[in-house]
Amino acid sequence: MIRTEPSTKSTSRSLKNRHLQLMALGGAIGAGFFLGAGSAIRQAGPALLIAYLLAGVMVYFVMRALGELTLAHPSPGSFAAYTTRFVAPLAGFITGWSYWLAFLLVGIAEITGIGLLVHNWYPGIPQWVPTMCATLALYLVNMCTVKSFGESEYWLSMIKVVTLVAVLVCGIAILVFNFGAIDTSAHVANLWQYGGILPKGFSGLLATLPLVIFSFGGTEVIGLAAAETDQPEHALPRAINGIFFRILLFYVGTLTIVMMLYPWNSIDPKESPFVLLLKQTGFSYAAGTVVLVAISAFFSSTNTILFGSSRLLYALASFGDAPAQLKKLNKRHVPYLSVTLSGAVLLLGVLLNYFIPDRIFGYLLSAAAWIALWMWTSIMLSHFGYWRTSSKDSRAQIKFRLPGAPFTNWIVILAIGVIALLIAINGTSRITFYIIASWLVILVAAYYARNSQQPLRD
């Protein structure tokens, strides 16, 4: 075996607390929110708020479980390593590779958002051109030091926060002071007087589930980023505890304001409701600014995704579940081959934007939703395995724990099962269900083929 220098054995631990805080936020605000909110409002009306709130509670408990696992058993593989250890090696293999795929599906959706916005702004520019430029730029950022990635993500995520806070303040000013050029029909009763809270019944609520699940997919990246944080025991609990409040403020809060200002059935599903709000208050330049902010938001989310997917490949290679070359580090402690492979898959999104620009976003959203449900289930099962096999005294040493375990585990898993069943019976997402099922079959075959050629690991 070739001996390596100690400095090349592990990735850098140069991410700070503020980087992790904004990364958690950046992973939760992306294409699903900025591009899909108008369509989701028309599909479900005010019931969309219920969907975001319930899903937000579920994701919060999933992240609490992941946080406890991370502090109890730090690992660069995060939930993939925990699934291997506490569930089964096959489950860990499927989880690691499936999450890598989900990462990149979401990443392609995010760069598709860039292409859509730029193309709508400048119709003469083909949709695939901005996606290619964004992918190449992100590759260069992620090939630099981890600290440079953290700084870029910090400021890109800060743009999202400032913008959404500004939208909230503007919406409240309209409601309270009748500010701007909007008519006096804006009031709280808009939330229920156009067909009630469930104007399209549970079928409308069902239709928005892929978008809602997709929107929260990406919060798990903080488990991977914790391996490169200098003080994870302090940064991780703060990042996870803030998730639920961010959901209340940025998802439920902003969408509530929008549906108070406009009847849900008057919102154009093809237009961002945030741009609509600013346009009708007379801030035409501000509406253009929101488009620029949305582009930066997509760039931010894809930046986090490329980072997380490359670190997951690095961890898979370290555990023997991926080719060993993928764990090689350059002198800046960056797994450059893993970054390159993930970047190459993102480039496939450029081709998809060239061949099927009108359908790609819906397919990616549904497929990523399926894998996100799998990831959350594996996290809760892993936590249950940890809870069952560890002593009460060892669990007590971890100050940041999942409330209500193990009952919380099974409640969340049951909720995930119900959501999966509802999505499965929805005809629009059935094709992606078959695609993901085929992917799982391929992974199972690859796992047993690998094990037939080498001894089983201890």
Secondary structure, 3 states (H helix, E strand, C coil): CCCCCHHHCCCCCCECHHHHHHHHHHCCCCHHHHCCHHHHHHHHCCHHHHHHHHHHHHHHHHHHHHHHHHHHCCCCCHHHHHHHHHCCHHHHHHHHHHHHHHHHHHHHHHHHHHHHHHHHHCCCCCCHHHHHHHHHHHHHHHCCCHHHHHHHHHHHHHHHHHHHHHHHHHHHHHHHHCCCCCCCCCCHHHHCCCCCCCCCHHHHHHHCHHHHHHHHCCCCHHHHHHHHECCHHHHHHHHHHHHHHHHHHHHHHHHHHHHHHCCHHHCCCCCCHHHHHHHHCCCHHHHHHHHHHHHHHHHHHHHHHHHHHHHHHHHHHHCCCCCHHHHCCCCCCCCHHHHHHHHHHHHHHHHHHHHCCCCHHHHHHHHHHHHHHHHHHHHHHHHHHHHHHCCHHHHHCCCCCCCCCCHHHHHHHHHHHHHHHHHHCCHHHHHHHHHHHHHHHHHHHHHHHHHHHCCCCC
